[in-house]
Amino acid sequence: MALPFDVKSTAHDPRALTILAKTIYRELRAEGYAANEVMTLASELLELVASEVKDRRDAPASSAEITT
């Protein structure tokens, strides 16, 4: 599932991501995940998003280099 970077931020309730984050955190902790495991998950999610953003940023530059 791709992140909807082209969707305006006003399209969603501004509290939605905070509520989602708290819900995910509470569910993970309730299932027995330790705080450091939750931090590892958060780190992995950030890495995935950063990689996708980097790929999108680099994509036009890469295709321009190929054609020249």
N, CA, C and O atoms as CSV, one atom per row, in Angstrom:
chain,resi,resn,atom,element,x,y,z
A,1,MET,N,N,0.846,-1.168,0.000
A,1,MET,CA,C,0.000,0.000,0.000
A,1,MET,C,C,0.889,1.228,0.000
A,1,MET,O,O,1.743,1.383,0.873
A,2,ALA,N,N,0.696,2.085,-0.959
A,2,ALA,CA,C,1.488,3.311,-1.056
A,2,ALA,C,C,0.907,4.382,-0.149
A,2,ALA,O,O,-0.300,4.435,0.089
A,3,LEU,N,N,1.781,5.221,0.342
A,3,LEU,CA,C,1.311,6.329,1.168
A,3,LEU,C,C,0.712,7.407,0.286
A,3,LEU,O,O,1.259,7.713,-0.774
A,4,PRO,N,N,-0.394,7.982,0.704
A,4,PRO,CA,C,-1.072,8.983,-0.129
A,4,PRO,C,C,-0.451,10.372,0.048
A,4,PRO,O,O,-1.059,11.242,0.672
A,5,PHE,N,N,0.754,10.589,-0.495
A,5,PHE,CA,C,1.429,11.865,-0.343
A,5,PHE,C,C,0.693,12.987,-1.062
A,5,PHE,O,O,0.836,14.154,-0.696
A,6,ASP,N,N,-0.088,12.650,-2.074
A,6,ASP,CA,C,-0.796,13.680,-2.818
A,6,ASP,C,C,-2.140,14.053,-2.195
A,6,ASP,O,O,-2.826,14.939,-2.706
A,7,VAL,N,N,-2.526,13.402,-1.115
A,7,VAL,CA,C,-3.776,13.716,-0.425
A,7,VAL,C,C,-3.534,14.897,0.498
A,7,VAL,O,O,-2.574,14.903,1.269
A,8,LYS,N,N,-4.396,15.888,0.421
A,8,LYS,CA,C,-4.241,17.062,1.267
A,8,LYS,C,C,-4.445,16.689,2.724
A,8,LYS,O,O,-5.269,15.834,3.050
A,9,SER,N,N,-3.688,17.338,3.593
A,9,SER,CA,C,-3.778,17.030,5.016
A,9,SER,C,C,-5.143,17.389,5.588
A,9,SER,O,O,-5.524,16.861,6.632
A,10,THR,N,N,-5.875,18.258,4.942
A,10,THR,CA,C,-7.200,18.637,5.427
A,10,THR,C,C,-8.246,17.570,5.136
A,10,THR,O,O,-9.392,17.682,5.571
A,11,ALA,N,N,-7.852,16.539,4.404
A,11,ALA,CA,C,-8.800,15.488,4.053
A,11,ALA,C,C,-9.101,14.570,5.233
A,11,ALA,O,O,-10.062,13.802,5.182
A,12,HIS,N,N,-8.302,14.634,6.287
A,12,HIS,CA,C,-8.452,13.749,7.433
A,12,HIS,C,C,-8.604,14.556,8.708
A,12,HIS,O,O,-8.154,15.698,8.802
A,13,ASP,N,N,-9.236,13.947,9.669
A,13,ASP,CA,C,-9.324,14.542,10.997
A,13,ASP,C,C,-7.902,14.686,11.525
A,13,ASP,O,O,-7.163,13.702,11.546
A,14,PRO,N,N,-7.496,15.874,11.949
A,14,PRO,CA,C,-6.114,16.054,12.411
A,14,PRO,C,C,-5.749,15.189,13.610
A,14,PRO,O,O,-4.565,14.971,13.868
A,15,ARG,N,N,-6.730,14.694,14.344
A,15,ARG,CA,C,-6.464,13.834,15.495
A,15,ARG,C,C,-6.353,12.371,15.120
A,15,ARG,O,O,-5.968,11.545,15.947
A,16,ALA,N,N,-6.683,12.042,13.890
A,16,ALA,CA,C,-6.759,10.633,13.486
A,16,ALA,C,C,-5.445,9.890,13.670
A,16,ALA,O,O,-5.444,8.776,14.195
A,17,LEU,N,N,-4.340,10.466,13.260
A,17,LEU,CA,C,-3.063,9.766,13.381
A,17,LEU,C,C,-2.628,9.632,14.829
A,17,LEU,O,O,-2.016,8.630,15.200
A,18,THR,N,N,-2.932,10.619,15.644
A,18,THR,CA,C,-2.615,10.522,17.075
A,18,THR,C,C,-3.418,9.405,17.714
A,18,THR,O,O,-2.885,8.613,18.492
A,19,ILE,N,N,-4.689,9.343,17.387
A,19,ILE,CA,C,-5.561,8.288,17.918
A,19,ILE,C,C,-5.075,6.919,17.446
A,19,ILE,O,O,-5.017,5.971,18.229
A,20,LEU,N,N,-4.729,6.823,16.172
A,20,LEU,CA,C,-4.238,5.561,15.621
A,20,LEU,C,C,-2.947,5.135,16.312
A,20,LEU,O,O,-2.791,3.970,16.677
A,21,ALA,N,N,-2.026,6.072,16.491
A,21,ALA,CA,C,-0.753,5.748,17.147
A,21,ALA,C,C,-0.975,5.255,18.569
A,21,ALA,O,O,-0.371,4.269,18.989
A,22,LYS,N,N,-1.835,5.937,19.306
A,22,LYS,CA,C,-2.113,5.522,20.684
A,22,LYS,C,C,-2.770,4.144,20.721
A,22,LYS,O,O,-2.463,3.326,21.588
A,23,THR,N,N,-3.662,3.898,19.789
A,23,THR,CA,C,-4.346,2.609,19.729
A,23,THR,C,C,-3.361,1.482,19.427
A,23,THR,O,O,-3.381,0.438,20.079
A,24,ILE,N,N,-2.505,1.702,18.440
A,24,ILE,CA,C,-1.505,0.686,18.092
A,24,ILE,C,C,-0.587,0.436,19.280
A,24,ILE,O,O,-0.294,-0.712,19.613
A,25,TYR,N,N,-0.133,1.512,19.919
A,25,TYR,CA,C,0.757,1.378,21.071
A,25,TYR,C,C,0.090,0.569,22.184
A,25,TYR,O,O,0.689,-0.362,22.722
A,26,ARG,N,N,-1.133,0.920,22.523
A,26,ARG,CA,C,-1.842,0.220,23.598
A,26,ARG,C,C,-2.059,-1.252,23.261
A,26,ARG,O,O,-1.914,-2.120,24.122
A,27,GLU,N,N,-2.407,-1.531,22.006
A,27,GLU,CA,C,-2.619,-2.918,21.587
A,27,GLU,C,C,-1.322,-3.723,21.674
A,27,GLU,O,O,-1.322,-4.855,22.157
A,28,LEU,N,N,-0.236,-3.146,21.211
A,28,LEU,CA,C,1.043,-3.857,21.279
A,28,LEU,C,C,1.451,-4.130,22.720
A,28,LEU,O,O,1.878,-5.236,23.052
A,29,ARG,N,N,1.320,-3.123,23.571
A,29,ARG,CA,C,1.689,-3.310,24.977
A,29,ARG,C,C,0.771,-4.333,25.639
A,29,ARG,O,O,1.229,-5.149,26.440
A,30,ALA,N,N,-0.527,-4.297,25.309
A,30,ALA,CA,C,-1.479,-5.253,25.885
A,30,ALA,C,C,-1.168,-6.682,25.433
A,30,ALA,O,O,-1.459,-7.638,26.153
A,31,GLU,N,N,-0.582,-6.827,24.257
A,31,GLU,CA,C,-0.214,-8.147,23.743
A,31,GLU,C,C,1.132,-8.613,24.281
A,31,GLU,O,O,1.597,-9.701,23.940
A,32,GLY,N,N,1.751,-7.802,25.111
A,32,GLY,CA,C,2.978,-8.231,25.751
A,32,GLY,C,C,4.272,-7.730,25.139
A,32,GLY,O,O,5.350,-8.135,25.573
A,33,TYR,N,N,4.195,-6.863,24.149
A,33,TYR,CA,C,5.415,-6.318,23.568
A,33,TYR,C,C,6.055,-5.343,24.549
A,33,TYR,O,O,5.371,-4.517,25.154
A,34,ALA,N,N,7.368,-5.446,24.699
A,34,ALA,CA,C,8.112,-4.555,25.579
A,34,ALA,C,C,8.288,-3.193,24.903
A,34,ALA,O,O,8.160,-3.066,23.685
A,35,ALA,N,N,8.582,-2.181,25.717
A,35,ALA,CA,C,8.753,-0.830,25.188
A,35,ALA,C,C,9.840,-0.785,24.111
A,35,ALA,O,O,9.691,-0.088,23.107
A,36,ASN,N,N,10.930,-1.526,24.318
A,36,ASN,CA,C,11.995,-1.505,23.313
A,36,ASN,C,C,11.551,-2.167,22.002
A,36,ASN,O,O,12.039,-1.797,20.934
A,37,GLU,N,N,10.653,-3.121,22.068
A,37,GLU,CA,C,10.127,-3.741,20.841
A,37,GLU,C,C,9.218,-2.768,20.091
A,37,GLU,O,O,9.210,-2.737,18.861
A,38,VAL,N,N,8.466,-1.990,20.831
A,38,VAL,CA,C,7.613,-0.973,20.201
A,38,VAL,C,C,8.495,0.086,19.537
A,38,VAL,O,O,8.189,0.561,18.443
A,39,MET,N,N,9.587,0.448,20.207
A,39,MET,CA,C,10.528,1.404,19.621
A,39,MET,C,C,11.161,0.844,18.349
A,39,MET,O,O,11.360,1.579,17.382
A,40,THR,N,N,11.476,-0.439,18.342
A,40,THR,CA,C,12.027,-1.069,17.150
A,40,THR,C,C,11.023,-1.022,16.009
A,40,THR,O,O,11.392,-0.735,14.870
A,41,LEU,N,N,9.764,-1.298,16.301
A,41,LEU,CA,C,8.715,-1.204,15.286
A,41,LEU,C,C,8.620,0.219,14.740
A,41,LEU,O,O,8.546,0.417,13.528
A,42,ALA,N,N,8.622,1.201,15.629
A,42,ALA,CA,C,8.538,2.598,15.199
A,42,ALA,C,C,9.722,2.954,14.303
A,42,ALA,O,O,9.562,3.654,13.303
A,43,SER,N,N,10.890,2.478,14.661
A,43,SER,CA,C,12.086,2.731,13.858
A,43,SER,C,C,11.961,2.111,12.470
A,43,SER,O,O,12.309,2.738,11.470
A,44,GLU,N,N,11.467,0.887,12.415
A,44,GLU,CA,C,11.279,0.207,11.128
A,44,GLU,C,C,10.270,0.951,10.255
A,44,GLU,O,O,10.476,1.097,9.050
A,45,LEU,N,N,9.180,1.422,10.864
A,45,LEU,CA,C,8.180,2.187,10.112
A,45,LEU,C,C,8.781,3.477,9.549
A,45,LEU,O,O,8.551,3.825,8.391
A,46,LEU,N,N,9.550,4.178,10.380
A,46,LEU,CA,C,10.201,5.404,9.919
A,46,LEU,C,C,11.166,5.115,8.769
A,46,LEU,O,O,11.241,5.886,7.813
A,47,GLU,N,N,11.894,4.020,8.859
A,47,GLU,CA,C,12.820,3.648,7.798
A,47,GLU,C,C,12.082,3.375,6.490
A,47,GLU,O,O,12.537,3.782,5.421
A,48,LEU,N,N,10.948,2.689,6.575
A,48,LEU,CA,C,10.155,2.411,5.374
A,48,LEU,C,C,9.640,3.698,4.733
A,48,LEU,O,O,9.702,3.854,3.514
A,49,VAL,N,N,9.137,4.612,5.545
A,49,VAL,CA,C,8.630,5.885,5.025
A,49,VAL,C,C,9.771,6.699,4.438
A,49,VAL,O,O,9.641,7.251,3.346
A,50,ALA,N,N,10.889,6.780,5.152
A,50,ALA,CA,C,12.037,7.542,4.655
A,50,ALA,C,C,12.535,6.979,3.332
A,50,ALA,O,O,12.896,7.737,2.432
A,51,SER,N,N,12.556,5.662,3.208
A,51,SER,CA,C,12.988,5.028,1.972
A,51,SER,C,C,12.048,5.361,0.818
A,51,SER,O,O,12.494,5.643,-0.294
A,52,GLU,N,N,10.756,5.327,1.087
A,52,GLU,CA,C,9.782,5.654,0.037
A,52,GLU,C,C,9.897,7.118,-0.386
A,52,GLU,O,O,9.840,7.429,-1.576
A,53,VAL,N,N,10.056,8.005,0.577
A,53,VAL,CA,C,10.201,9.430,0.261
A,53,VAL,C,C,11.474,9.655,-0.549
A,53,VAL,O,O,11.467,10.407,-1.524
A,54,LYS,N,N,12.569,9.001,-0.146
A,54,LYS,CA,C,13.827,9.132,-0.873
A,54,LYS,C,C,13.681,8.611,-2.296
A,54,LYS,O,O,14.165,9.237,-3.239
A,55,ASP,N,N,13.018,7.470,-2.457
A,55,ASP,CA,C,12.814,6.907,-3.791
A,55,ASP,C,C,12.016,7.859,-4.665
A,55,ASP,O,O,12.339,8.040,-5.839
A,56,ARG,N,N,10.980,8.466,-4.108
A,56,ARG,CA,C,10.166,9.413,-4.876
A,56,ARG,C,C,10.971,10.657,-5.237
A,56,ARG,O,O,10.849,11.190,-6.340
A,57,ARG,N,N,11.794,11.114,-4.296
A,57,ARG,CA,C,12.603,12.309,-4.531
A,57,ARG,C,C,13.662,12.029,-5.590
A,57,ARG,O,O,13.940,12.883,-6.432
A,58,ASP,N,N,14.250,10.850,-5.554
A,58,ASP,CA,C,15.335,10.509,-6.467
A,58,ASP,C,C,14.849,10.035,-7.836
A,58,ASP,O,O,15.626,10.051,-8.791
A,59,ALA,N,N,13.614,9.623,-7.960
A,59,ALA,CA,C,13.099,9.052,-9.197
A,59,ALA,C,C,13.247,9.989,-10.401
A,59,ALA,O,O,13.772,9.548,-11.424
A,60,PRO,N,N,12.819,11.242,-10.341
A,60,PRO,CA,C,12.974,12.116,-11.513
A,60,PRO,C,C,14.434,12.345,-11.872
A,60,PRO,O,O,14.764,12.406,-13.056
A,61,ALA,N,N,15.314,12.474,-10.893
A,61,ALA,CA,C,16.729,12.672,-11.162
A,61,ALA,C,C,17.327,11.443,-11.838
A,61,ALA,O,O,18.151,11.578,-12.743
A,62,SER,N,N,16.931,10.267,-11.419
A,62,SER,CA,C,17.451,9.037,-12.003
A,62,SER,C,C,17.047,8.903,-13.458
A,62,SER,O,O,17.867,8.551,-14.306
A,63,SER,N,N,15.775,9.184,-13.751
A,63,SER,CA,C,15.310,9.045,-15.130
A,63,SER,C,C,15.929,10.109,-16.017
A,63,SER,O,O,16.126,9.859,-17.207
A,64,ALA,N,N,16.247,11.292,-15.490
A,64,ALA,CA,C,16.889,12.341,-16.272
A,64,ALA,C,C,18.319,11.936,-16.609
A,64,ALA,O,O,18.800,12.223,-17.705
A,65,GLU,N,N,19.009,11.267,-15.673
A,65,GLU,CA,C,20.367,10.833,-15.926
A,65,GLU,C,C,20.432,9.753,-16.983
A,65,GLU,O,O,21.388,9.694,-17.755
A,66,ILE,N,N,19.423,8.898,-17.025
A,66,ILE,CA,C,19.396,7.801,-17.989
A,66,ILE,C,C,19.216,8.325,-19.408
A,66,ILE,O,O,19.815,7.799,-20.346
A,67,THR,N,N,18.385,9.373,-19.572
A,67,THR,CA,C,18.085,9.881,-20.907
A,67,THR,C,C,19.151,10.807,-21.448
A,67,THR,O,O,19.144,11.094,-22.645
A,68,THR,N,N,20.078,11.295,-20.614
A,68,THR,CA,C,21.124,12.203,-21.117
A,68,THR,C,C,22.410,11.518,-21.393
A,68,THR,O,O,23.371,12.157,-21.819
